[in-house]
Amino acid sequence: MATILILGAGVMGSALAVPAADNGHTVLLAGTPVDTDIIARIGKAGGVHPKLDQPLPGNVRPIADSDLTDVDVEAADMIVVGVSSPGISWAVERLAGTMRRPRRIAFVTKGLDRAGTSLVTLASSLPSRLPQMSAFLGIGGPCIARELANRKPSACVYACADRQAADEFAALMMTNYYRLSTTDDVVGVEACAALKNFYSIGVAAMQTRYPDSARADGQSKNPTAAAFTRATREMARLCERFGGRRDTAFDLAGLGDLHVTVGGGRNSRLGHELGRDRTVSDVMAKELAGETVEGIDTARMLSTWLQPTPGLEPIGPDRFPLACAIIDAVLQDTPFKFDFGTLTIS
């Protein structure tokens, strides 16, 4: 059995503790500075995470950030970073200051980063910031945290440039309800993990742009399906642009995760309101006030690629109409404009 340290007691970090604990591993669930109340709550007898439905297994040890020691980090055989993109700097600094020997680190964090004038995935930018990280592993694929925590069937993908490292971590985590595949296309998986949040905004907008009062949810399905297909194709082209493989976008990390994200969450909630001709600033000041909508940050970063780059396919409305419509809505803070009458799927 292994000792697994999870940094971040949000819903995803806490959910990953369940299959790890069910496999008999010792799990240290360390909260960030903003997780103090969550750690206190789940640390009580029978305590339940405020966004999950049942207590974590008994072999999960919750630790407040202030109580996490170098000894805890040293004892870990595997480290998982379960923070959202705003917390990645905290996690990197925490590990850089406590890791004393090489360790593989898996990341749930979904986001992009800058390397000079280039746009890169975390798989490309974080290794230089964590010299003791012997391998970067990306956790991707469709996974609603509450469902995983409640042991509902989930299928995800673990990625690492060293395929054997991904296989070994998957062997530690896989259960009869948490099914895992592996790939060496870590850049592609990380790119899709960020892009699916971004594209879910545009696809979700189609669900409310063309309301159907005859349906219980009031949403037309045909325009949503067309936009979903358009999003997947654009995601495949962008995935390749990052240095990943195009086919990764047509697997769990791409269309699989996009499907789940369109089905619910902050990015899709933003998209629903954009479909009703509201602006990003209006929604973020009201229904989503104080929330992190990671697709917005991705839109801002992708906007730098709107400029022609030698040797790379330009991002323009002819090849990336959905991406450009989302970027315009975010950067210009104007209603979402996507001309379905000019839509092509190819």
Sequence and secondary structure as in RCSB ss.txt:
>XXXX:A:sequence
MATILILGAGVMGSALAVPAADNGHTVLLAGTPVDTDIIARIGKAGGVHPKLDQPLPGNVRPIADSDLTDVDVEA
ADMIVVGVSSPGISWAVERLAGTMRRPRRIAFVTKGLDRAGTSLVTLASSLPSRLPQMSAFLGIGGPCIARELAN
RKPSACVYACADRQAADEFAALMMTNYYRLSTTDDVVGVEACAALKNFYSIGVAAMQTRYPDSARADGQSKNPTA
AAFTRATREMARLCERFGGRRDTAFDLAGLGDLHVTVGGGRNSRLGHELGRDRTVSDVMAKELAGETVEGIDTAR
MLSTWLQPTPGLEPIGPDRFPLACAIIDAVLQDTPFKFDFGTLTIS
>XXXX:A:secstr
  EEEEE  SHHHHHHHHHHHHTT EEEEE  TT HHHHHHHHSTT   TTSSS   TTEEEE GGG  HHHHHH
 SEEEE   GGGHHHHHHHHHTT  S EEEEE    EEEETTEEEEHHHHSGGG TTEEEEEEEES   HHHHHT
T  EEEEEE SSHHHHHHHHHHH  SSEEEEEES HHHHHHHHHHHHHHHHHHHHHHHHSB TTSTT B SHHHH
HHHHHHHHHHHHHHHHHTS GGGGGSIIIIIHHHHHHHSSHHHHHHHHHTTT  HHHHHHTTTTT   HHHHHHH
HHGGGGS  TTS    TTT HHHHHHHHHHHS       GGG    
